Amino acid sequence: MENRHISEECKRHFKAIRDTQEILSGKWKMLIMAMLGTGKKRYLELQRLLEGIGPKMLSKELQDLEINGLISRTVMQTKPVTVEYALTDYGRSLKPIMDDMATWGKSHRDRVIKDLTNQ
């Protein structure tokens, strides 16, 4: 069996991917950020747009994104109090990744549909 050595550079590369996965893990975070990429949203607006997400899960995901500096949370001095969420500059730095994911996803969906219709 061949002894394969993984360079320190490769190990750092893999660790960086794992770190990114941990920050953006789950079904909702990237979608929340993509929606906020179109502009500020209030909590209830996000909940309506994210079909299938429960209030506890939305709150948790928003909190995680805020802790990691990807979104900002602004409490509006209205009656009743409303909360508005927006991407931070740091969060906007993920736009190329989100765009690449969308491009790949569209291509993959087209491929799957094509394969199904050719059966």
C-alpha positions as CSV (number, residue, x, y, z in Angstrom):
1,M,0.0,0.0,0.0
2,E,1.3,3.4,-1.0
3,N,2.0,5.8,1.9
4,R,0.3,9.0,1.1
5,H,1.3,12.1,2.9
6,I,-1.1,15.1,3.1
7,S,0.7,18.4,3.2
8,E,0.1,20.9,5.9
9,E,-1.3,23.2,3.2
10,C,-3.9,20.6,2.3
11,K,-4.7,20.0,6.0
12,R,-5.3,23.8,6.4
13,H,-7.4,23.8,3.3
14,F,-9.6,20.9,4.6
15,K,-9.9,22.6,8.0
16,A,-11.0,25.9,6.4
17,I,-13.7,24.0,4.5
18,R,-14.8,22.3,7.8
19,D,-14.9,25.7,9.6
20,T,-17.1,27.1,6.8
21,Q,-19.4,24.1,7.0
22,E,-19.8,24.5,10.7
23,I,-20.7,28.2,10.5
24,L,-23.1,27.7,7.6
25,S,-24.4,24.3,8.5
26,G,-28.0,23.4,8.4
27,K,-30.8,23.7,6.0
28,W,-31.7,27.3,6.5
29,K,-28.6,29.6,7.0
30,M,-27.6,30.1,3.4
31,L,-31.2,30.6,2.4
32,I,-31.7,33.2,5.1
33,M,-28.6,35.0,4.0
34,A,-29.6,34.8,0.3
35,M,-33.0,36.4,1.2
36,L,-31.3,39.1,3.2
37,G,-29.1,39.7,0.2
38,T,-32.1,41.2,-1.5
39,G,-32.5,43.7,1.4
40,K,-33.5,44.1,5.0
41,K,-36.2,41.8,6.3
42,R,-38.4,41.7,9.4
43,Y,-38.7,38.5,11.4
44,L,-42.2,37.7,10.3
45,E,-41.3,38.4,6.7
46,L,-38.5,35.9,6.9
47,Q,-40.8,33.4,8.5
48,R,-43.3,33.8,5.6
49,L,-40.6,33.5,3.0
50,L,-39.0,30.4,4.5
51,E,-41.7,27.9,4.0
52,G,-41.5,25.1,6.6
53,I,-39.3,26.8,9.2
54,G,-40.6,27.0,12.7
55,P,-40.2,30.1,14.9
56,K,-37.7,28.4,17.3
57,M,-35.5,27.3,14.4
58,L,-35.7,30.7,12.7
59,S,-34.7,32.4,16.0
60,K,-31.8,30.0,16.5
61,E,-30.5,30.4,12.9
62,L,-30.7,34.2,13.1
63,Q,-28.9,34.2,16.4
64,D,-26.1,31.9,15.1
65,L,-25.7,34.1,12.0
66,E,-25.6,37.2,14.2
67,I,-23.0,35.7,16.6
68,N,-20.8,34.9,13.6
69,G,-21.1,38.5,12.3
70,L,-22.9,37.6,9.1
71,I,-26.1,39.5,9.8
72,S,-27.1,42.4,12.0
73,R,-30.2,42.7,14.1
74,T,-31.9,46.1,14.6
75,V,-34.7,46.7,17.1
76,M,-37.0,49.3,15.7
77,Q,-38.6,51.8,18.2
78,T,-42.1,51.1,16.9
79,K,-45.3,50.0,18.6
80,P,-45.3,47.1,18.7
81,V,-41.5,46.7,18.6
82,T,-40.3,45.2,15.3
83,V,-36.9,43.6,14.6
84,E,-35.1,44.0,11.3
85,Y,-32.3,41.8,10.0
86,A,-29.7,42.7,7.3
87,L,-26.5,41.2,5.9
88,T,-23.4,42.8,7.3
89,D,-20.5,43.6,4.9
90,Y,-18.9,40.4,6.2
91,G,-22.1,38.4,5.3
92,R,-22.1,40.0,1.9
93,S,-18.6,38.5,1.4
94,L,-20.4,35.2,1.0
95,K,-22.4,36.4,-2.1
96,P,-20.0,34.7,-4.6
97,I,-20.4,31.4,-2.8
98,M,-24.2,31.8,-2.7
99,D,-24.3,32.8,-6.4
100,D,-22.1,29.7,-7.3
101,M,-24.4,27.5,-5.2
102,A,-27.5,28.9,-7.1
103,T,-25.8,28.4,-10.5
104,W,-24.8,24.8,-9.6
105,G,-28.3,24.1,-8.2
106,K,-30.0,25.3,-11.3
107,S,-27.7,23.2,-13.5
108,H,-28.2,20.2,-11.3
109,R,-32.0,20.5,-11.3
110,D,-32.0,20.8,-15.1
111,R,-29.8,17.7,-15.3
112,V,-32.0,15.7,-13.0
113,I,-35.2,16.7,-14.9
114,K,-33.5,15.9,-18.2
115,D,-32.4,12.5,-16.9
116,L,-35.9,11.7,-15.7
117,T,-37.6,12.7,-19.0
118,N,-35.1,10.5,-20.9
119,Q,-36.0,7.4,-19.0
